[in-house]
């Protein structure tokens, strides 16, 4: 049995794909100590892992203080979290032995902790991965588009932060790419190579294991048996960018009193009473059991987070993606590229445009054909079981 140190942060999109992996690791005899935030303690403890927590408010404050306008500012934000994450983790594991570390690809200073502890590392990639070349192209935009004085200030801060980390912990950060993407000797990517942009560009240290789908408890009940055979549309804008009252009312206008049955999940940043009169063919909840609902769904209107896109496609549901932020525009483009759905822009979206997009997807068989193909690829890819197969093979090479 090996002891595994798992470093993650506090986001549904980064936590959920790892739940099945942790369960599988533990079922094969590994002991997992998992760092996240208090909000996910119960979900992670159900896997059998030992949970330790980080201060998410301090983490977010440090990350945002790096700046949000340019990619290198976001890199600096991650480096600023080192003062929050690293001392907390090192203090909580003092005197403990670990055999290897699994760290999230975008949060938590996991790669730095692996180097400090001299542990072999695995990178857990819950979104699309980037080559250094594609990352450097994005960085080039910063250098060509930002004013010279901002470039100098942000660059100087990056060099100051990396120098401070080297002085404090003896760890060298060679590039912004290392700090932001955290590549490791083994990189577990929770999608298939065909869905990953430029998937052929990644070498064999990147293992595309497919979606890691595991059930999630929800406090709200939805009567699912009544949905069978309905023309069901499911609408959810995720757990982060979901305070979209105007959009929800636009959905009422587009589909109210139609022949469709609509299930709409609005999260906890909007209140149902703020929506006014709800059409009779709508079921509106703060949360719904998404994977259960998707099994009855004809079309999924989504923000295009990786979890939601994967889950919709896994259950063979075409998508209408209305991206909000982060990697969602890229995910939306990939959905369009494989023919599994349509991308719309939230700005200036009308009820007529949304209704016509739904009608187009439902009446053109090409969408269903494309979704069926990607569904089959997802389901045969292995997911969490394949991820742990790759981890165990890697462990034999590194640890014997």
N, C-alpha and C positions, 0 to 999 in steps of 0.2 A: 504493500500500500504506500502510495506517495501522498505527501501533503501539498496542496495546491493553494497558492495565494491568488485570488481573483480580484482585480481592481476595476471598478466600474463607477459610473456617476448616476445621476438621478433623472433619468428620462425613460419614459415607456419604450421608446424606439431602441434604446441601447440595452435596456434590461430584458425585455420580453424574449428576444431570440436566444438569450443565454440560459433561460430557465430549463429548457429541455436538455441542454448540454450539461448543466450542473447535475441534473437528475441522473443522466446517463453516466457521468463520471463517478458519482457516488454509488450507483448500482454496480459499477465495475471495481469498487473497492477503494477509490480515491477519497481522501478527506479534503473538503473544500472550505477554506475561510474566505468569505466574500465581503468585500468592502463596497458599500453603496450608501444610500441615505435612508433615514428612518422610515420614510413613506413606503419603501419597498421591503421593509424587514419581514413582514408576514409572508409575502409572496416568495421571498428567497428562502426563508426558514422552512417552508413547506417542501422544498427540495431535499432537505436534510443537511444543508450547508450551515456552517457557523457564520453568523452575520455580525459584522462590525460596521459602524456608521461614521460618515463624514458630515461636517456642517455644510449643508447645501446652500444656506443663505450667504455664508462667507465665501463659498466657492463661486456662486453666481456673481456676487459683488466684485470679487477679484477678477473674474473672467471679463465682465463688462467693462471694468476700468481700463482694460487694454485698448478699447475703442472698437467700433463696429463698422466703420466705413470701408476699410481696406483689409485684404487678406492678411497682410503682415501684422495689422493691429490685432486680428483675432489670434494669430500665433502668439503675440505678446500677451494677450489675455490668458491663454493656456499656461504660459510660463509664469505669469503672476499667481496662478493657483498653486504653484509649487510650495509657497509659504504656508498654504492652508493644508494641502494634501500630504506632503511628504512627512513633516513632523508628526502629524496625527497618526499616519500609518505606522511609522517607525516606533512610536511610543506604544501603540496598541499591540504590536507583535514582538516587543522586546523579549528576548530570551527564547523565542520560538524558532523551530526549524521548518523550512519549506524546501521542496525539491524543485519546483518550477513555478512560474508566474504566468497567468493569463491576464492581459490588460486590454481595455477597450482602446480602439484605434484613435479616438478623438478626445478622450477625457481622462482626467485622473492622474496624470503624471506617471502612469504605470511603467512606461519604458524607462524613465529615470529611476524609479524604485528598483526595477530589475537590475539596472547597472549598479546602483548603490549596494544592493544585496548580493550582487554577482550571481544572479539566478538566470538559468536559461528561460527565454521568454517566448510566449505565443501572443499574437496580435488578434483580437476579436473584432472583426469588421462587420458592423451591423448596417452599414450603408455601402454604396459603391466605393471601390478603392481607386486610388490614383497612382499612376506612375510618377516618378520624379520629373519626367519630361512634361507631362500634362500639368503638374503642379507649378513647375517653373514658368510655363506659359501663362498661367493665371497671375503669377508674381510679376511677370513682365508688364502686364496691364497696369499694375500699381506703379511701376517705375515710369511708364510712359504717360499715364493719365493724371497722376497726382501732382500737385504743385511741388516744386523742388524742395521748399522748406519743410513741407510735410514729410516727404520721402526721407529727408535727413533726420528729422525728429523721430520718426517711427523706426528707422534703421538704427539710430543711436540707442534707442530704448531696447531694441532686440539685442544688440551687442552688450549693453549693460546688464540685462537680465541673464543672458547666457554666461557672462563672466561671473556674476554673483552665484549662479548655480554651480559653476565649476569650483569656485572658492569654497562654497559651503559643503558641497557633497563630493567633489572630485570627479564630477561627470562632465564630459565634453559634449556639447551639442554642435554638430558640424553644419547644420543647415536648417532653415525654416521648415523644409519638408520633413526632416526627422521629428521636429517638435510637434508638427500638426498631424502627420499621418502615422507616426510611430511604427515603422516597419520592423519586423522581427524575423528570426530564422524560420518561423512557421506563421502563416497568416491565414486564419480561418475566415472565409467570406461567405455570408449567409445568403447567397443567391447562386444562380447558375452562370457559367461563363458566357452563355448566349445572351443573357439579359444584361450583363455588365458591359458598359461602354468600352469598346476596344479590348474586349476580353482576351483576345489572342496576344496582347502585349505583355501579359503577366506570366512570369516563369513558374516553375513547379514548387516554389516556396509559398505560392498562393493556391490554397485549396478551396475551390468553389463547391461547397457542400449542399447548396440549395437552402430554401427557407427552413428555419427551425421553428416549427409551429407547435405551440403548446397552449392548452386551454387556460382561460383567465376567468376568475370569479368576478361577478358583477352584482352590486347590491340591488339592482332593479330587475323586476320580473317582466318578461314579455311573453304573451301567449303565442307560442310558435305554431301550434297545430292548426290554428285558424289561417295561417299564411299559405298552407300547401295549395298549389294550383292557382294562386293569385298572380297577377302581374305586379310583382313586388319590386319597388325601387327603394334602395337603402341609401341614406344620406348621412355622412359623418365627416366633419372637418378635423378630426383628430383630437388630441388632448392638450395641445399647446395653442394653436391659432384658431380657436373655435368660438370667440366671442362675437360672432358675425350675425347680429340680430337682423340687419337689413337683408343679408343673404337668405336667412331662414324664411323671412317674409316673402322674398322673391320666389322661393320654392313653393310657398302656399299659392302664390299667383300662378305659377307655371303648372302646378299639378292638382290644385284644390278642386274637389268635387269631380275629378276625372275618374276613369275606370281603373286607374292604378291604385294599389295600396302602397302607402309611403310609410316607411319606418325611418324616423329621424332622431339621431343621437346628437345632443347639443353640448355635452360636457358640463363642467361645473362653473364656467365663467359667464354663462348666460342663464337666466332663470326662465322657466316655462311661462310664467305669468307675464313676462316682458313681451311675449310674442303676440299677445292679443287673442283674437278668435282663431281657433285652430280648426281647419276643415275636417269634416267627419271621416274622410278617408286617410287621415294622418294619424300615426301613433308616434308621439313625441315623448322622449325620455331624456334624462341627463346622461344615462349610460344604458347600453344594451349589450347582451352577450354577442359580440360582433361575429365570431366564427359560427355560432349557431344560426344567426340571422342570415349570414351569407349563403348558407346551404339552401335557402328558399328564395334567394334574390336573383332577379333577372338582369339588373344593372346596378352598379355601385357608383354613386357620385361622391368623390373623395378629394381631399387635399393632396393626396399622393405621397404621404409618408411611406417609408419603405415597408414598415409592418403592414399597413393597410393595403398597399399595392400587392404585396406578396400574398396576403390572406385572400384578397379578392380573386387573384389569378389562380391561387391554389384550389379554390372552390369553383373555378371555371366561370367566373363572373366578369363580363366586360366592364371596363371602367370609363367614367368621364372624370378626368382629372382637372381640378382647379387649383394649381399650385399656389402656395402662400409664401414660402421662404425656404432657406437652407438648401437641401439637395432635391427638393420637390420638383423644381422645373426640369432637372435632368431626368428624374424618374418619369415625369410626364412625357418627355421626349422619347424615352425608351418604350413606354407603353404604346405610343403612336408608331414608333419604328417597327415594332413587331406586329402591328395591326390589331392590337387588343383593346383599343379604345380611342377616345378623343380628348384633346387638351383644349380647355377654355381658359380665358383670362377673367379674373374676378372684376377688374376694372371695366365698367360700362357693360357688364353682362346683363342681358335682359331676360325676362321670363320666356319670351318667345324663342330666343336663341337657345336657352337651356332645354325647353320642351322639344325643339327640333333636333337637338343633339341626341336626346334620348330616343326619339322616334327613328332617327337614322341608325343608331346602334342596334336597336331592336329589330329593324326590318332588313338590314343588310347581313346576309349569312356569313360574309367574310370575317366579321368581328368574332362571331361564335367559333368559327373554324380556327382562327388564330389563338383565341383563348384556350380552346381545347388542346392545342399543341403545346402551349406553354404550361398548362395545367399538368399534362402528362409528364413533361420534362421536370417540373417541380417535384412531382410525387415519386419519381424514380431516382431523384438525386441523392436521397439519403438523409438530408437534414441533420438533426442533432446526433443521430446514430453514426452517420458518416463523419461528422465533426470529431466525435470521440475516437472513432477508428483512426483518423489521421493523427490525433493527439497521442494515442497509444503507440502508433508506429514511430512517431517522432521521438517520443520518450525513450523508446528502446535504443534509438541511435544516440541520443544525448546522455541518457542516464544508465544505459545498460540493463 
